[in-house]
Amino acid sequence: MTLPTPPPSPTPPNPWQCLGGSIVAGGIASVLYMLTTSIAQAFANKPLASDNFTARRIAAAVRTLVVGLSALGTGIFALAAIGLFALGIQLWLRSKQKTTPPADS
């Protein structure tokens, strides 16, 4: 029985791809940040209309959950943007090290 051959390894990313991905992730994080602040302000400006204690607790929990999930998405995209930018810098520095000729002493 013959073993299947592994697929060819993908090409490594270049610094420009990392920079482009960082810009896209940063843009998404910015839009999500604006969405999060507008959601939080909308919830703060509209008080609950019910006097029922249970309804108030459930509504507060739902509001907290919605704002928290929106903030989580914002943070994930912001961290991805920072990571991609750092990876692009690292790849750029490594490519500079490979192209510089060794110094004669």
C-alpha positions as MATLAB code, in Angstrom:
seq = 'MTLPTPPPSPTPPNPWQCLGGSIVAGGIASVLYMLTTSIAQAFANKPLASDNFTARRIAAAVRTLVVGLSALGTGIFALAAIGLFALGIQLWLRSKQKTTPPADS';
ca = [
       0.000    0.000    0.000;
       1.422    3.414   -0.952;
       1.084    6.476    1.180;
      -0.415    9.588   -0.377;
       2.032   12.353   -1.139;
       1.644   15.460    1.022;
       0.364   18.589   -0.682;
       2.980   21.156   -1.676;
       3.763   23.681    1.018;
       2.157   27.082    0.503;
       4.301   30.055   -0.340;
       5.213   32.189    2.662;
       3.598   35.607    2.911;
       5.493   38.701    1.899;
       5.570   41.934    3.932;
       3.141   43.693    1.563;
       0.501   41.006    2.065;
       0.877   41.363    5.824;
       0.578   45.144    5.576;
      -2.545   44.842    3.425;
      -4.118   42.386    5.847;
      -3.218   44.679    8.735;
      -4.930   47.610    7.037;
      -8.068   45.562    6.366;
      -8.208   44.183    9.932;
      -7.596   47.676   11.338;
     -10.423   49.065    9.215;
     -12.800   46.372   10.423;
     -11.716   47.024   14.021;
     -12.382   50.750   13.577;
     -15.865   50.114   12.196;
     -16.617   47.681   15.011;
     -15.368   50.205   17.577;
     -17.746   52.853   16.213;
     -20.559   50.273   16.232;
     -19.773   49.310   19.830;
     -19.814   52.915   21.034;
     -23.075   53.640   19.224;
     -24.693   50.519   20.703;
     -23.518   51.450   24.207;
     -24.780   55.026   23.808;
     -28.137   53.828   22.489;
     -28.547   51.521   25.480;
     -27.510   54.298   27.883;
     -29.963   56.805   26.395;
     -32.973   54.467   26.485;
     -33.914   53.441   30.032;
     -35.936   50.317   30.624;
     -39.683   50.901   30.612;
     -40.594   48.057   32.934;
     -40.865   48.152   36.721;
     -40.628   44.366   36.949;
     -37.439   43.361   38.771;
     -36.908   40.181   36.726;
     -37.416   41.983   33.433;
     -34.876   44.629   34.432;
     -32.285   41.994   35.364;
     -32.778   40.102   32.089;
     -32.608   43.316   30.060;
     -29.410   44.384   31.828;
     -27.870   40.981   31.152;
     -28.815   41.118   27.463;
     -27.458   44.650   27.096;
     -24.207   43.628   28.758;
     -23.938   40.581   26.511;
     -24.515   42.588   23.320;
     -21.982   45.289   24.199;
     -19.492   42.682   25.437;
     -19.658   40.595   22.264;
     -19.257   43.695   20.132;
     -16.230   44.758   22.164;
     -14.797   41.246   21.875;
     -15.034   41.373   18.086;
     -13.380   44.780   18.097;
     -10.521   43.501   20.236;
      -9.967   40.407   18.119;
      -9.683   42.407   14.895;
      -7.459   45.015   16.558;
      -5.085   42.322   17.827;
      -5.056   40.686   14.388;
      -4.128   44.042   12.823;
      -1.279   44.551   15.298;
      -0.044   40.987   14.797;
      -0.099   41.213   11.003;
       1.733   44.526   11.094;
       4.404   43.058   13.383;
       4.718   39.999   11.135;
       5.186   42.254    8.121;
       7.981   44.137    9.889;
       9.626   40.855   10.903;
       9.471   39.484    7.345;
      10.825   42.754    5.959;
      13.766   42.707    8.397;
      14.541   39.074    7.576;
      14.508   39.806    3.852;
      16.925   42.707    4.429;
      19.276   40.427    6.385;
      19.344   37.847    3.586;
      20.122   40.397    0.873;
      22.975   42.201    2.628;
      26.385   40.823    1.614;
      28.751   39.727    4.387;
      31.232   42.392    5.431;
      34.923   41.671    4.728;
      37.218   42.109    7.700;
];
